[in-house]
Amino acid sequence: MTIELIPIRGIPEIRPGVDVAELILEAMRDSGISLADGDVVVVTHKIVSKAEGRVVEVVDEEAYRVLVATEAAAVIRRRGDLVITKTIHGFICANAGVDRSNTENGTAILLPVDPDRSAHRLRTRFEAATGAALAVVVTDTFGRPWRRGLVDVAIGVSGLPAILDLRGTPDALGRIMDVTEIAIVDEIAAAADLVMGKADGIPAAVVRGLGLVGEGQATDLVRPADEDLFR
Amino acid sequence: MTIELIPIRGIPEIRPGVDVAELILEAMRDSGISLADGDVVVVTHKIVSKAEGRVVEVVDEEAYRVLVATEAAAVIRRRGDLVITKTIHGFICANAGVDRSNTENGTAILLPVDPDRSAHRLRTRFEAATGAALAVVVTDTFGRPWRRGLVDVAIGVSGLPAILDLRGTPDALGRIMDVTEIAIVDEIAAAADLVMGKADGIPAAVVRGLGLVGEGQATDLVRPADEDLFR
């Protein structure tokens, strides 16, 4: 089983209120990408947020700080300009996910209000247009403690389990694995980023060949505070 | 540019002292995989560690606890049986990376002494055998704070930058991106895991089409303690 990561080129700049599902479908048609059963469409949240009107004006640094404070459900750590926050969804990331890159000067992009729901809406549209059984993952780019560099993770999902629970599955030697819950949608998000690329303006990709079906939500990835040693 | 994730099937159970590079090459030949310039061979550290003799006997839980304490350079957090440690390489992970899954009962697998060097040795062998310009990534499966589930990350690399530094690069709107250091080898490790699979006993994969060259080491991913808000 080979998996293909296929960039979706030709998605235009997204303005608030546009039909982003249709624009992604058009870009796929123009690129000769025909969706098939089991395909996963991975979409950066930025174009989803923009289409959903989650773009706000930011006149200066102070306005940005106020915006981050407003968007954050809680502040976990703070050092200088760096604020590690919990979002309303429960995700822990810098600056409440408020993003000033890949946007015009003077504006910032917020996270979707309900990224799992955004993923589900896109999936419904893609399935209606193609007749295929699909999944959708909405991503963002998060930092990590302890490890330098950012990676893409899932903040919304529809049509896939968020976590693959292999506990109780025999491993290659027939031994029952003790701790193996794989954050499969985060691995899918990271994989898709390899063909999306921050600088290239490719905001979506197809992951083909995964052979995985199920239902989950990205909020399944949120570790309950009482299980977390690092808050 | 489409990226392919190709599992390498048919790698036999690895015993201490075997020539793991040759066994991976044989498995690729048997599977009809011909390495080409730019291919990245991703290998789970378990077979590297086994080949390097990093397998020790563990008679009981107490022996395991002692082993973890011996392997750890520092303990970061502890709750019950869960010990979050810093390894000798600087990585922060559970149980100093000492692994009891996918091993025979009564033994545990340690991390390679120098996974970057292990990656480099494999790369040298693969390049000598194929004549292609290649990269190698050695992976392990780590948990994360805040997010449930494990993901594969890079603990050794040769022939690739660990981090892609896009700071100062114009984004799709021509705006200079402020914070975009991508942990590209961690994304490669996560991607490869989609075809490796814990339960399937596929310990290696080829990532083809990345179009990336450079030199880095996995220890580049270690965030210095004084930049880390979560120790």
Interface residues (C-beta under 8 A of the other chain):
Chain A: M1 T2 I3 E4 L5 I6 P7 E13 R77 R79 L82 I84 F91 I92 R100 S101 N102 T103 E104 N105 T141 R144 P145 W146 R147 R148 G149 L150 V151 D152 V153 A162 I163 L164 L166 T169 P170 D171 A172 L173 R175 M177 D178 V179 T180 E181 I182 A183 I184 D186 E187 I188 A190 A191 D193 L194 V195 K198 A199 D200 G201 V207 L210 D220 L221 V222 R223 D228 L229 F230 R231
Chain B: M1 T2 I3 E4 L5 I6 P7 E13 R77 R79 L82 I84 F91 I92 R100 S101 N102 T103 E104 N105 T141 R144 P145 W146 R147 R148 G149 L150 V151 D152 V153 A162 I163 L164 L166 T169 P170 D171 A172 L173 R175 M177 D178 V179 T180 E181 I182 A183 I184 D186 E187 I188 A190 A191 D193 L194 V195 K198 A199 D200 G201 V207 L210 D220 L221 V222 R223 D228 L229 F230 R231
